[in-house]
Amino acid sequence: MARFIIIDVYECNGCGSCEEICPEVFVMDDGDKAALVDSEAAITEKVEEAAAYCPQKCISFE
């Protein structure tokens, strides 16, 4: 079963660490909140690293 990347934008503080670590998957939107470049992006080691470094812990997988 496929897993998906979930971003809790209400918890996101816009620090940009996810985009810095994994710019091929994460981008900051117009409201300075994390967003996905591709909603069906694979959960790679870099994606997991970005989630681990998120200070708000707003990136999860489902």
Backbone as JSON Lines, residues from 0, in Angstrom:
{"i":0,"aa":"M","n":[0.84,-1.18,0.0],"ca":[0.0,0.0,0.0],"c":[0.89,1.25,0.0]}
{"i":1,"aa":"A","n":[0.54,2.22,-0.8],"ca":[1.3,3.47,-0.91],"c":[1.11,4.32,0.34]}
{"i":2,"aa":"R","n":[2.2,4.95,0.75],"ca":[2.14,5.9,1.86],"c":[2.26,7.3,1.29]}
{"i":3,"aa":"F","n":[1.67,8.26,1.97],"ca":[1.65,9.64,1.51],"c":[2.29,10.56,2.54]}
{"i":4,"aa":"I","n":[2.81,11.68,2.05],"ca":[3.39,12.71,2.92],"c":[2.27,13.66,3.33]}
{"i":5,"aa":"I","n":[2.15,13.9,4.61],"ca":[1.13,14.79,5.15],"c":[1.83,15.97,5.83]}
{"i":6,"aa":"I","n":[1.37,17.18,5.53],"ca":[1.9,18.39,6.18],"c":[0.76,19.07,6.94]}
{"i":7,"aa":"D","n":[0.94,19.25,8.23],"ca":[-0.03,19.97,9.05],"c":[0.32,21.46,8.95]}
{"i":8,"aa":"V","n":[-0.32,22.15,8.0],"ca":[0.02,23.56,7.76],"c":[-0.33,24.47,8.94]}
{"i":9,"aa":"Y","n":[-1.23,24.03,9.81],"ca":[-1.56,24.84,10.98],"c":[-0.42,24.84,11.99]}
{"i":10,"aa":"E","n":[0.37,23.78,12.01],"ca":[1.51,23.69,12.91],"c":[2.79,24.25,12.29]}
{"i":11,"aa":"C","n":[2.85,24.34,10.96],"ca":[4.05,24.8,10.26],"c":[4.35,26.26,10.62]}
{"i":12,"aa":"N","n":[5.62,26.51,11.0],"ca":[6.0,27.88,11.33],"c":[6.76,28.57,10.2]}
{"i":13,"aa":"G","n":[6.89,27.89,9.06],"ca":[7.52,28.49,7.89],"c":[9.02,28.61,7.96]}
{"i":14,"aa":"C","n":[9.67,27.78,8.74],"ca":[11.13,27.89,8.9],"c":[11.89,27.52,7.62]}
{"i":15,"aa":"G","n":[11.32,26.68,6.79],"ca":[11.94,26.31,5.53],"c":[12.97,25.2,5.6]}
{"i":16,"aa":"S","n":[13.11,24.56,6.75],"ca":[14.1,23.49,6.87],"c":[13.79,22.32,5.93]}
{"i":17,"aa":"C","n":[12.53,22.0,5.74],"ca":[12.17,20.9,4.84],"c":[12.59,21.21,3.41]}
{"i":18,"aa":"E","n":[12.35,22.43,2.98],"ca":[12.73,22.84,1.63],"c":[14.25,22.85,1.47]}
{"i":19,"aa":"E","n":[14.95,23.26,2.5],"ca":[16.42,23.29,2.44],"c":[16.99,21.87,2.34]}
{"i":20,"aa":"I","n":[16.42,20.94,3.08],"ca":[16.91,19.56,3.08],"c":[16.47,18.79,1.84]}
{"i":21,"aa":"C","n":[15.25,19.01,1.39],"ca":[14.69,18.21,0.29],"c":[13.87,19.08,-0.67]}
{"i":22,"aa":"P","n":[14.54,19.97,-1.43],"ca":[13.82,20.91,-2.3],"c":[13.08,20.25,-3.47]}
{"i":23,"aa":"E","n":[13.43,19.0,-3.78],"ca":[12.73,18.31,-4.86],"c":[11.32,17.86,-4.43]}
{"i":24,"aa":"V","n":[11.04,17.9,-3.12],"ca":[9.72,17.48,-2.62],"c":[8.99,18.63,-1.92]}
{"i":25,"aa":"F","n":[9.72,19.45,-1.16],"ca":[9.09,20.51,-0.36],"c":[9.39,21.9,-0.93]}
{"i":26,"aa":"V","n":[8.41,22.78,-0.79],"ca":[8.53,24.17,-1.21],"c":[7.72,25.01,-0.22]}
{"i":27,"aa":"M","n":[8.09,26.27,-0.08],"ca":[7.31,27.17,0.77],"c":[6.28,27.86,-0.11]}
{"i":28,"aa":"D","n":[5.01,27.83,0.29],"ca":[3.95,28.44,-0.52],"c":[3.88,29.94,-0.3]}
{"i":29,"aa":"D","n":[2.92,30.59,-0.91],"ca":[2.79,32.05,-0.81],"c":[2.54,32.54,0.61]}
{"i":30,"aa":"G","n":[2.0,31.68,1.44],"ca":[1.74,32.04,2.84],"c":[2.87,31.63,3.76]}
{"i":31,"aa":"D","n":[4.05,31.31,3.18],"ca":[5.21,30.87,3.95],"c":[4.92,29.63,4.79]}
{"i":32,"aa":"K","n":[4.2,28.7,4.2],"ca":[3.93,27.4,4.83],"c":[4.49,26.32,3.91]}
{"i":33,"aa":"A","n":[4.89,25.2,4.48],"ca":[5.41,24.1,3.69],"c":[4.32,23.52,2.8]}
{"i":34,"aa":"A","n":[4.71,23.14,1.59],"ca":[3.81,22.51,0.64],"c":[4.63,21.47,-0.13]}
{"i":35,"aa":"L","n":[3.92,20.6,-0.82],"ca":[4.57,19.57,-1.62],"c":[4.68,20.0,-3.06]}
{"i":36,"aa":"V","n":[5.81,19.74,-3.68],"ca":[5.99,19.99,-5.1],"c":[5.09,19.02,-5.88]}
{"i":37,"aa":"D","n":[5.04,17.77,-5.4],"ca":[4.24,16.71,-6.03],"c":[3.5,15.97,-4.93]}
{"i":38,"aa":"S","n":[2.19,15.97,-4.96],"ca":[1.4,15.34,-3.9],"c":[1.6,13.83,-3.83]}
{"i":39,"aa":"E","n":[2.18,13.23,-4.85],"ca":[2.41,11.79,-4.85],"c":[3.91,11.46,-4.77]}
{"i":40,"aa":"A","n":[4.68,12.36,-4.2],"ca":[6.13,12.16,-4.08],"c":[6.42,10.93,-3.23]}
{"i":41,"aa":"A","n":[7.47,10.23,-3.59],"ca":[7.9,9.06,-2.83],"c":[8.51,9.48,-1.51]}
{"i":42,"aa":"I","n":[8.36,8.62,-0.52],"ca":[8.94,8.88,0.79],"c":[10.36,8.29,0.78]}
{"i":43,"aa":"T","n":[11.31,9.17,0.53],"ca":[12.71,8.77,0.44],"c":[13.42,9.06,1.76]}
{"i":44,"aa":"E","n":[14.69,8.7,1.82],"ca":[15.48,8.98,3.01],"c":[15.57,10.48,3.27]}
{"i":45,"aa":"K","n":[15.67,11.29,2.2],"ca":[15.72,12.75,2.34],"c":[14.4,13.31,2.89]}
{"i":46,"aa":"V","n":[13.29,12.75,2.46],"ca":[11.98,13.17,2.97],"c":[11.88,12.86,4.47]}
{"i":47,"aa":"E","n":[12.31,11.67,4.84],"ca":[12.3,11.29,6.26],"c":[13.23,12.18,7.08]}
{"i":48,"aa":"E","n":[14.37,12.58,6.49],"ca":[15.3,13.49,7.17],"c":[14.64,14.85,7.37]}
{"i":49,"aa":"A","n":[13.96,15.35,6.35],"ca":[13.27,16.64,6.45],"c":[12.21,16.58,7.56]}
{"i":50,"aa":"A","n":[11.48,15.49,7.64],"ca":[10.46,15.34,8.68],"c":[11.11,15.32,10.06]}
{"i":51,"aa":"A","n":[12.24,14.64,10.19],"ca":[12.94,14.54,11.47],"c":[13.46,15.9,11.94]}
{"i":52,"aa":"Y","n":[13.9,16.73,11.01],"ca":[14.46,18.04,11.36],"c":[13.41,19.13,11.52]}
{"i":53,"aa":"C","n":[12.17,18.86,11.17],"ca":[11.1,19.86,11.29],"c":[10.91,20.21,12.78]}
{"i":54,"aa":"P","n":[11.12,21.48,13.15],"ca":[11.0,21.84,14.57],"c":[9.58,21.73,15.1]}
{"i":55,"aa":"Q","n":[8.6,21.84,14.24],"ca":[7.2,21.75,14.67],"c":[6.64,20.34,14.55]}
{"i":56,"aa":"K","n":[7.43,19.43,13.95],"ca":[7.0,18.04,13.73],"c":[5.67,17.98,12.99]}
{"i":57,"aa":"C","n":[5.55,18.82,11.96],"ca":[4.3,18.89,11.21],"c":[4.29,18.03,9.94]}
{"i":58,"aa":"I","n":[5.38,17.29,9.68],"ca":[5.44,16.4,8.53],"c":[5.29,14.98,9.03]}
{"i":59,"aa":"S","n":[4.32,14.27,8.48],"ca":[4.09,12.89,8.87],"c":[3.78,12.06,7.63]}
{"i":60,"aa":"F","n":[3.59,10.77,7.83],"ca":[3.33,9.86,6.71],"c":[2.1,9.02,7.04]}
{"i":61,"aa":"E","n":[1.3,8.82,6.01],"ca":[0.05,8.06,6.2],"c":[-0.07,7.04,5.1]}
